[in-house]
Amino acid sequence: MAGQLKNPKKQFQLNPNWAQLREQLKSYGFRKPSEASETETPNSILGKRKNRSSDDSGDARPNLLIPTSSDSSVTDVIAMDCEMVGVSSNKSALGRVTLVNKWGNVIYDEFVRPVERVVDFRTKISGIRPQHLKKAKDFRIVQTEVAELIKGRILVGHALRNDFKALLLNHPKQDIRDTSEFQHFLREGRSRALRHLATEVLGVEIQNGEHCPIEDARAAMMLYLKRRKEWEKSVKDFVRLKEKQKKRKPKKKTGVLRRPASE
């Protein structure tokens, strides 16, 4: 017993077969965990995951206002946004009009020379500057071109009544999709600003400073597409109700029979 304690190495002598196997493993590149940790390079998988930037984390939401298609054709659904300037009659006049298709690609974008003299470019909001209107198109030309583009198509926008007023145009009610009036976008029966809807529904920020009509038109289009199915159903129900009301025959007024007066 005492002899065994004096020579502990003999008790735990490595099996020759195991020693040979260990040497083979080393020759194939296998190392002990301790050896690996000492020589691990920063390019290991764990190192990459640890040092991964926040951009690659997958937590960031994609910007829905960036078109996913290069198709710039005139589609059956169009979104419009207008920017206004102040004119000499102390009123608003059209300064720029933009139309985008359902993919968000611009199909029309023109600065407009108002009929009256501009006294306030409202640059802080409109983004319009004097140089933009020097070579701008005449109002009547823009009005005609926009009317032709939106004819027979579904028109999307926010507070479109203001745009129609500036363009001196109208559009069939059943073909208007106004995000300021859609019931699912209202709060306690009241309309909300486009920038608030864009933040809440789309997760994007717009109108931080000068307004961009391209961006605003795209935001309105994406809001429509988010609720397109139920929106179109509500429009069909409305049109169906109106047709039923038209078909109803007015009730005939029945006179009250009076007994002849006795002589």
C-alpha positions as CSV (number, residue, x, y, z in Angstrom):
1,M,0.0,0.0,0.0
2,A,2.8,2.3,1.0
3,G,4.7,1.5,-2.2
4,Q,1.7,2.4,-4.3
5,L,1.5,5.9,-2.6
6,K,5.2,6.5,-3.3
7,N,4.7,6.0,-7.0
8,P,1.3,7.6,-7.9
9,K,2.3,8.1,-11.5
10,K,2.4,4.4,-12.2
11,Q,-1.2,4.0,-10.9
12,F,-2.5,6.6,-13.5
13,Q,-0.2,5.7,-16.3
14,L,-1.8,6.6,-19.7
15,N,-3.0,3.7,-21.8
16,P,-0.7,3.5,-24.9
17,N,-3.7,3.2,-27.2
18,W,-5.2,6.4,-25.8
19,A,-1.9,8.2,-26.0
20,Q,-1.7,7.3,-29.7
21,L,-5.3,8.4,-30.3
22,R,-4.6,11.8,-28.7
23,E,-1.7,12.3,-30.9
24,Q,-3.8,11.5,-34.0
25,L,-6.5,14.0,-32.9
26,K,-3.8,16.7,-32.5
27,S,-2.6,16.0,-36.0
28,Y,-6.1,16.6,-37.3
29,G,-6.4,19.9,-35.6
30,F,-8.4,19.0,-32.5
31,R,-7.4,20.8,-29.3
32,K,-8.4,20.9,-25.7
33,P,-11.0,23.5,-24.8
34,S,-8.3,25.4,-22.8
35,E,-6.0,25.6,-25.8
36,A,-8.8,26.7,-28.1
37,S,-9.8,29.6,-25.9
38,E,-6.2,30.8,-25.7
39,T,-5.7,30.9,-29.4
40,E,-9.3,31.8,-30.6
41,T,-9.3,34.6,-33.1
42,P,-11.7,37.5,-33.0
43,N,-13.3,36.2,-36.2
44,S,-14.9,33.3,-34.5
45,I,-18.7,32.8,-34.8
46,L,-19.3,33.9,-31.2
47,G,-17.1,36.9,-31.7
48,K,-19.1,38.0,-34.7
49,R,-22.4,37.5,-32.8
50,K,-21.1,39.5,-29.9
51,N,-19.8,42.4,-32.0
52,R,-22.7,42.4,-34.4
53,S,-23.9,46.0,-35.0
54,S,-27.4,47.1,-34.2
55,D,-28.2,47.5,-37.9
56,D,-27.9,43.7,-38.4
57,S,-29.9,42.8,-35.3
58,G,-33.1,42.5,-37.2
59,D,-35.0,44.6,-34.7
60,A,-35.2,47.7,-37.0
61,R,-38.5,47.9,-39.0
62,P,-38.2,48.4,-42.7
63,N,-39.1,51.8,-44.1
64,L,-42.4,51.2,-45.9
65,L,-42.1,54.4,-47.9
66,I,-39.3,53.0,-50.0
67,P,-40.7,51.6,-53.2
68,T,-40.1,47.8,-53.6
69,S,-40.6,48.0,-57.4
70,S,-39.2,50.1,-60.2
71,D,-42.5,50.0,-62.0
72,S,-43.5,53.6,-62.8
73,S,-46.7,52.9,-64.7
74,V,-50.0,54.6,-64.1
75,T,-51.9,52.1,-61.9
76,D,-55.6,51.8,-61.1
77,V,-54.9,53.4,-57.7
78,I,-53.0,56.7,-57.4
79,A,-52.1,58.8,-54.4
80,M,-51.9,62.6,-54.6
81,D,-50.4,65.3,-52.4
82,C,-50.3,69.1,-53.0
83,E,-48.2,71.9,-51.4
84,M,-49.6,75.4,-51.2
85,V,-48.3,78.9,-51.4
86,G,-49.9,82.2,-50.3
87,V,-51.2,84.6,-52.9
88,S,-52.1,88.3,-53.0
89,S,-55.7,87.7,-52.2
90,N,-54.7,86.3,-48.8
91,K,-55.6,82.8,-49.9
92,S,-53.8,79.6,-50.6
93,A,-52.9,78.6,-54.2
94,L,-51.4,75.4,-55.7
95,G,-47.6,75.5,-55.7
96,R,-46.7,71.8,-56.3
97,V,-48.6,68.6,-57.0
98,T,-47.3,65.1,-56.9
99,L,-48.8,61.8,-57.9
100,V,-47.5,58.3,-57.1
101,N,-48.6,54.9,-58.2
102,K,-49.5,52.0,-55.9
103,W,-45.8,51.0,-55.7
104,G,-44.9,54.5,-54.5
105,N,-43.1,55.5,-57.7
106,V,-43.6,59.1,-58.9
107,I,-45.7,59.4,-62.1
108,Y,-46.2,63.1,-61.9
109,D,-44.4,65.9,-60.0
110,E,-44.7,69.5,-61.0
111,F,-44.2,72.9,-59.5
112,V,-47.1,75.2,-60.4
113,R,-47.1,78.9,-61.3
114,P,-50.3,80.3,-59.7
115,V,-52.6,82.7,-61.5
116,E,-52.2,85.3,-58.8
117,R,-49.0,86.8,-57.5
118,V,-47.2,84.8,-54.8
119,V,-46.7,86.8,-51.5
120,D,-45.7,83.9,-49.2
121,F,-43.8,80.8,-50.4
122,R,-44.4,79.1,-47.0
123,T,-41.0,77.4,-47.4
124,K,-40.8,76.1,-43.9
125,I,-43.8,73.8,-44.6
126,S,-44.1,73.7,-48.4
127,G,-40.4,73.5,-49.2
128,I,-41.1,75.7,-52.2
129,R,-38.7,78.5,-53.0
130,P,-38.8,81.3,-55.6
131,Q,-36.5,79.6,-58.0
132,H,-38.8,76.6,-58.1
133,L,-41.6,78.7,-59.7
134,K,-39.5,80.6,-62.2
135,K,-39.8,77.7,-64.8
136,A,-42.9,76.2,-63.3
137,K,-45.8,75.1,-65.4
138,D,-48.9,77.2,-65.8
139,F,-51.8,76.3,-63.5
140,R,-54.2,75.5,-66.3
141,I,-51.7,73.1,-67.9
142,V,-51.2,71.3,-64.6
143,Q,-54.9,71.2,-63.9
144,T,-55.6,69.5,-67.2
145,E,-52.8,67.0,-66.9
146,V,-53.8,66.0,-63.3
147,A,-57.4,65.7,-64.3
148,E,-56.5,63.3,-67.1
149,L,-54.3,61.1,-64.9
150,I,-56.8,60.7,-62.1
151,K,-59.8,60.1,-64.4
152,G,-61.5,56.8,-63.8
153,R,-59.0,55.8,-61.1
154,I,-59.1,55.4,-57.3
155,L,-57.5,58.5,-55.8
156,V,-55.8,58.2,-52.4
157,G,-54.7,61.2,-50.2
158,H,-55.0,63.0,-46.9
159,A,-57.6,65.8,-46.6
160,L,-58.1,65.7,-50.4
161,R,-60.8,68.4,-50.2
162,N,-58.0,70.9,-49.8
163,D,-56.2,69.5,-52.9
164,F,-59.4,69.6,-55.0
165,K,-60.0,73.1,-53.9
166,A,-56.5,74.2,-55.0
167,L,-56.8,72.3,-58.3
168,L,-60.4,73.5,-58.9
169,L,-61.2,69.9,-59.7
170,N,-63.6,67.3,-58.3
171,H,-63.7,63.5,-58.3
172,P,-66.4,60.9,-57.9
173,K,-67.0,60.2,-54.2
174,Q,-66.9,56.4,-54.7
175,D,-63.4,56.7,-56.1
176,I,-62.0,58.8,-53.3
177,R,-60.0,57.2,-50.5
178,D,-59.2,59.9,-47.9
179,T,-57.1,58.8,-45.0
180,S,-58.4,61.7,-42.9
181,E,-62.0,60.4,-43.2
182,F,-61.6,56.6,-43.0
183,Q,-63.3,55.3,-39.9
184,H,-60.4,53.1,-38.8
185,F,-58.0,56.0,-38.8
186,L,-60.3,58.3,-36.7
187,R,-59.8,58.9,-33.0
188,E,-63.1,59.5,-31.1
189,G,-64.7,60.4,-34.4
190,R,-62.0,63.0,-35.3
191,S,-59.4,62.9,-38.1
192,R,-55.7,62.8,-37.2
193,A,-52.7,64.4,-38.9
194,L,-51.0,62.3,-41.6
195,R,-47.7,62.4,-39.7
196,H,-49.4,60.8,-36.6
197,L,-50.9,58.1,-38.7
198,A,-47.6,57.4,-40.4
199,T,-45.9,57.0,-37.1
200,E,-48.6,54.8,-35.5
201,V,-49.6,52.6,-38.4
202,L,-46.5,52.5,-40.6
203,G,-43.8,53.1,-38.1
204,V,-42.2,55.9,-40.1
205,E,-41.6,59.6,-39.4
206,I,-42.6,62.2,-42.0
207,Q,-43.0,66.0,-42.1
208,N,-40.0,66.7,-39.8
209,G,-39.5,70.2,-41.1
210,E,-40.3,71.0,-44.8
211,H,-43.0,68.7,-46.2
212,C,-42.1,66.4,-49.1
213,P,-45.2,65.7,-51.2
214,I,-43.6,62.5,-52.6
215,E,-43.2,61.2,-49.1
216,D,-46.7,62.3,-48.0
217,A,-48.3,60.7,-51.1
218,R,-46.4,57.5,-50.4
219,A,-47.5,57.5,-46.8
220,A,-51.2,57.9,-47.8
221,M,-50.9,55.1,-50.3
222,M,-49.3,52.7,-47.8
223,L,-52.1,53.5,-45.2
224,Y,-54.7,52.7,-47.9
225,L,-53.0,49.4,-48.8
226,K,-52.8,48.4,-45.1
227,R,-56.6,48.6,-44.9
228,R,-57.5,48.1,-48.5
229,K,-59.7,45.0,-48.1
230,E,-62.0,46.4,-45.4
231,W,-61.9,49.9,-47.0
232,E,-63.1,48.6,-50.3
233,K,-65.8,46.6,-48.6
234,S,-67.1,49.6,-46.8
235,V,-67.2,51.5,-50.1
236,K,-69.2,48.7,-51.8
237,D,-71.6,48.6,-48.9
238,F,-72.1,52.4,-49.2
239,V,-72.7,52.3,-53.0
240,R,-75.1,49.4,-52.6
241,L,-77.1,51.3,-50.0
242,K,-77.3,54.3,-52.3
243,E,-78.5,52.2,-55.1
244,K,-81.3,50.7,-53.0
245,Q,-82.4,54.2,-51.9
246,K,-82.7,55.3,-55.5
247,K,-84.7,52.2,-56.5
248,R,-87.3,52.8,-53.7
249,K,-90.5,54.2,-55.0
250,P,-91.8,57.2,-53.1
251,K,-94.9,56.4,-51.1
252,K,-98.1,57.8,-52.5
253,K,-99.9,60.2,-50.2
254,T,-103.3,59.0,-49.3
255,G,-105.9,61.6,-48.8
256,V,-108.3,61.5,-45.8
257,L,-111.8,60.7,-46.7
258,R,-114.3,63.1,-45.3
259,R,-117.9,62.5,-44.7
260,P,-120.2,64.8,-46.6
261,A,-121.8,67.5,-44.5
262,S,-125.5,66.7,-43.8
263,E,-127.9,69.2,-45.2
